[in-house]
Amino acid sequence: NLRFQKNHFLSYAHDITYKYNSRGFRDQEWPESMEEFKNAIWCIGDSFTVGVGSTVDHIWPNRLAAHSGRRVINVSMDGASNKWIARTTEKIVNDINPKNIILI
């Protein structure tokens, strides 16, 4: 229902800002060590994972980090295609081979 969606966004009680790390992702700066990279939970996705229309504290990768107590790395892009997500995932697996990856 478009009316509900419009009312939801108009009544959202939080200021939304978009800040990106030095790699261009809506995430904090990435770890320095390869061990931290491998042990992090990698979240790869589109605008839903970026958190368009949400505060950074409300986006699902940051909620996952808060609930799990683990370092989560957010690799996402507005309008990302399935091909971009697949290529990005393949590069991360080949370069880092992390223990945990979530694709949305």
C-alpha positions as YAML, in Angstrom:
chain: A
units: angstrom
residues:
- id: 1
  name: ASN
  ca: [0.00, 0.00, 0.00]
- id: 2
  name: LEU
  ca: [1.68, 3.21, -1.17]
- id: 3
  name: ARG
  ca: [-0.16, 5.37, 1.34]
- id: 4
  name: PHE
  ca: [1.17, 3.29, 4.24]
- id: 5
  name: GLN
  ca: [4.71, 3.42, 2.84]
- id: 6
  name: LYS
  ca: [4.59, 7.20, 2.44]
- id: 7
  name: ASN
  ca: [3.21, 7.67, 5.96]
- id: 8
  name: HIS
  ca: [5.87, 5.34, 7.36]
- id: 9
  name: PHE
  ca: [8.71, 7.34, 5.82]
- id: 10
  name: LEU
  ca: [7.18, 10.70, 6.73]
- id: 11
  name: SER
  ca: [6.80, 9.62, 10.36]
- id: 12
  name: TYR
  ca: [10.26, 7.99, 10.70]
- id: 13
  name: ALA
  ca: [11.55, 9.60, 13.89]
- id: 14
  name: HIS
  ca: [15.27, 9.29, 13.11]
- id: 15
  name: ASP
  ca: [17.62, 11.45, 11.11]
- id: 16
  name: ILE
  ca: [19.08, 9.54, 8.18]
- id: 17
  name: THR
  ca: [22.64, 10.27, 7.13]
- id: 18
  name: TYR
  ca: [24.85, 8.39, 4.74]
- id: 19
  name: LYS
  ca: [28.54, 8.09, 5.57]
- id: 20
  name: TYR
  ca: [30.85, 5.81, 3.64]
- id: 21
  name: ASN
  ca: [34.26, 4.35, 4.48]
- id: 22
  name: SER
  ca: [37.39, 4.86, 2.39]
- id: 23
  name: ARG
  ca: [36.39, 1.91, 0.18]
- id: 24
  name: GLY
  ca: [33.03, 3.51, -0.65]
- id: 25
  name: PHE
  ca: [30.78, 1.30, 1.47]
- id: 26
  name: ARG
  ca: [28.32, 2.31, 4.20]
- id: 27
  name: ASP
  ca: [30.46, 0.69, 6.86]
- id: 28
  name: GLN
  ca: [33.16, 1.57, 9.34]
- id: 29
  name: GLU
  ca: [36.77, 1.33, 8.20]
- id: 30
  name: TRP
  ca: [37.78, -2.25, 7.55]
- id: 31
  name: PRO
  ca: [40.14, -4.30, 9.73]
- id: 32
  name: GLU
  ca: [43.89, -4.24, 9.27]
- id: 33
  name: SER
  ca: [44.66, -7.93, 9.68]
- id: 34
  name: MET
  ca: [43.81, -10.85, 7.40]
- id: 35
  name: GLU
  ca: [42.66, -12.82, 10.47]
- id: 36
  name: GLU
  ca: [40.03, -10.16, 11.23]
- id: 37
  name: PHE
  ca: [38.90, -10.25, 7.59]
- id: 38
  name: LYS
  ca: [38.54, -14.05, 7.64]
- id: 39
  name: ASN
  ca: [36.66, -14.09, 10.97]
- id: 40
  name: ALA
  ca: [34.23, -11.30, 10.09]
- id: 41
  name: ILE
  ca: [30.73, -11.93, 8.77]
- id: 42
  name: TRP
  ca: [30.62, -10.52, 5.24]
- id: 43
  name: CYS
  ca: [27.25, -9.11, 4.11]
- id: 44
  name: ILE
  ca: [26.99, -8.54, 0.37]
- id: 45
  name: GLY
  ca: [23.95, -7.03, -1.27]
- id: 46
  name: ASP
  ca: [21.98, -4.21, -2.81]
- id: 47
  name: SER
  ca: [20.19, -1.13, -1.45]
- id: 48
  name: PHE
  ca: [18.45, -3.22, 1.22]
- id: 49
  name: THR
  ca: [21.87, -4.12, 2.64]
- id: 50
  name: VAL
  ca: [23.09, -0.53, 2.22]
- id: 51
  name: GLY
  ca: [20.07, 0.48, 4.29]
- id: 52
  name: VAL
  ca: [18.56, 3.11, 2.03]
- id: 53
  name: GLY
  ca: [15.99, 5.00, 4.06]
- id: 54
  name: SER
  ca: [17.29, 3.77, 7.43]
- id: 55
  name: THR
  ca: [19.70, 5.00, 10.02]
- id: 56
  name: VAL
  ca: [23.01, 3.16, 10.13]
- id: 57
  name: ASP
  ca: [22.04, 1.63, 13.51]
- id: 58
  name: HIS
  ca: [18.89, 0.13, 12.00]
- id: 59
  name: ILE
  ca: [20.36, -1.57, 8.91]
- id: 60
  name: TRP
  ca: [20.41, -5.34, 9.12]
- id: 61
  name: PRO
  ca: [24.22, -5.85, 8.95]
- id: 62
  name: ASN
  ca: [24.66, -3.55, 11.95]
- id: 63
  name: ARG
  ca: [21.78, -5.25, 13.81]
- id: 64
  name: LEU
  ca: [23.50, -8.57, 13.11]
- id: 65
  name: ALA
  ca: [26.76, -7.20, 14.53]
- id: 66
  name: ALA
  ca: [25.00, -5.89, 17.63]
- id: 67
  name: HIS
  ca: [23.20, -9.19, 18.28]
- id: 68
  name: SER
  ca: [26.09, -11.51, 17.44]
- id: 69
  name: GLY
  ca: [28.95, -9.52, 18.94]
- id: 70
  name: ARG
  ca: [30.91, -10.23, 15.75]
- id: 71
  name: ARG
  ca: [32.59, -7.88, 13.28]
- id: 72
  name: VAL
  ca: [30.37, -7.52, 10.23]
- id: 73
  name: ILE
  ca: [31.67, -6.11, 6.96]
- id: 74
  name: ASN
  ca: [29.04, -4.50, 4.74]
- id: 75
  name: VAL
  ca: [29.80, -4.71, 1.01]
- id: 76
  name: SER
  ca: [26.73, -3.36, -0.71]
- id: 77
  name: MET
  ca: [25.69, -0.93, -3.41]
- id: 78
  name: ASP
  ca: [22.45, 0.84, -4.29]
- id: 79
  name: GLY
  ca: [21.01, -0.83, -7.37]
- id: 80
  name: ALA
  ca: [23.47, -3.72, -7.32]
- id: 81
  name: SER
  ca: [22.62, -6.43, -9.82]
- id: 82
  name: ASN
  ca: [22.84, -10.13, -9.14]
- id: 83
  name: LYS
  ca: [25.89, -10.20, -11.43]
- id: 84
  name: TRP
  ca: [27.63, -7.49, -9.36]
- id: 85
  name: ILE
  ca: [26.84, -9.40, -6.17]
- id: 86
  name: ALA
  ca: [28.16, -12.65, -7.70]
- id: 87
  name: ARG
  ca: [31.37, -11.02, -9.01]
- id: 88
  name: THR
  ca: [31.96, -9.25, -5.69]
- id: 89
  name: THR
  ca: [31.38, -12.47, -3.74]
- id: 90
  name: GLU
  ca: [33.74, -14.39, -6.01]
- id: 91
  name: LYS
  ca: [36.48, -11.78, -5.53]
- id: 92
  name: ILE
  ca: [36.06, -11.81, -1.73]
- id: 93
  name: VAL
  ca: [36.16, -15.63, -1.64]
- id: 94
  name: ASN
  ca: [39.28, -15.72, -3.84]
- id: 95
  name: ASP
  ca: [41.11, -12.90, -2.04]
- id: 96
  name: ILE
  ca: [40.07, -13.46, 1.57]
- id: 97
  name: ASN
  ca: [38.12, -16.72, 1.87]
- id: 98
  name: PRO
  ca: [36.11, -15.61, 4.91]
- id: 99
  name: LYS
  ca: [34.37, -18.13, 7.16]
- id: 100
  name: ASN
  ca: [30.93, -16.45, 6.83]
- id: 101
  name: ILE
  ca: [29.22, -14.69, 3.91]
- id: 102
  name: ILE
  ca: [25.58, -13.61, 3.72]
- id: 103
  name: LEU
  ca: [24.08, -12.57, 0.38]
- id: 104
  name: ILE
  ca: [20.85, -10.60, 0.20]
...
